[in-house]
Amino acid sequence: MNVYTFLILSFVVAVYSIETIADLLNIKNLSNNIPLEFEEYYDREKYIKSQKYLKTTTKFSIVSSTFFLAIQIIFIISGGFNYLNTTVVSFGFGPILTGLTFVGIFFFASEILKVPFSIYSVFVIEKKFGFNRTNTKTFFTDLLKSWIVTAIIDSVIFIAILWFFISVRQYAWLYAFLVIVIFELFITFISPVIIMPLFNKYTPLENGELKNSIEKYAKKENFKMKGLLKMDGSKRSTKSNAFFTGIGKFRRIVLFDTLIQKHSVDELTSILAHEMGHFKLGHILKHMIFSFVLTLTMLFVFSFFIDKIWFYDAFLMDTQPIYAGIIFFSFLYEPVSLITSIVLSYFSRKHEYEADAYAAKTYKKPEAMINALKKLSVDNLSNLYPHKFKVFLEYSHPPVLERIKAINKIEL
Ligand SMILES: [Zn+2]
């Protein structure tokens, strides 16, 4: 252990503390008053339930993040990485396969540790609040499928980084970046056809009032799309949502069946007008470029640490294998990713206001948009009074009351 171990662990603890403080402030900020805008949507009992839901999920997330923080610290200071590495090296594989085994065991062990927590979250908390529709069979097949998909995608990215840093060295960060970009675009492209159907059933929206309304709006806005799909979200949860998938020609709109059940045609069209707004205003593209810039920066910074012995010493390693350096770097990067996620959330909230305004101005039914927002937050038991600090740290959407206020101010 050296001064860098101490420094890196302090980073990790600092990030944990900031997030926990935000959570605690958030709970303190709860208010028993139902806001005027929501009086017709909430009865007192359901409103109290929404507050209990927030308290329960927050407490649970603090318990689990404390547990994982403790495990990480114990693993690092007890020389766990060095032990894992010695074991993996003894298998006598080549450098890439050794690296893959090293990270594979590390990530799989963390995934296994997470399982009891997700079981509790889904089958105790979500069930208690009436959200859960998942049975154990769906839960475990989901888990298995997501492990397989993640293992394949992450292995490709990991091998690319490792291979360039071992074999090419000079400008490895740039080559690795190019491969990652191409691969990620490819995944985004094929995901709606290959990955998403592994988890849900997507059926074309049946002919009728809703389909007509959406198509009419899309045509008026000159918005091209490949399909309008309904997803069986009700298989897992009563919570509802709508989203876009795919890029270019494969662009599809997906509506949860649970969303369709609870909203009127005008409300649903407003929700989709908002989603199309994100495209029309270039938000999706901006977000993508921003995340690619982040990846590039990360790889570039990583190339400075890769051959520093102190960096490996900090994790109590006897040798300096690059594959281990990739994992160590993720610890070092935690404070940076906290900052980038603050920036990302800020722009995301700004884009939400813009997409709301776009929907209100083009579909010209702001009341429907507001009703949809109200119903969504009641159905998902969203927190109506999140603390400012929590919003600042991680809210990708502005608090619903502020969105409603902003929509009301829009001049059509
Ligand atoms: Zn949005």
Boltz pocket constraint, residues with backbone or C-beta under 6 A from the ligand:
constraints:
  - pocket:
      binder: B
      contacts: [[A, 274], [A, 275], [A, 278], [A, 351], [A, 352], [A, 355]]
      max_distance: 6.0
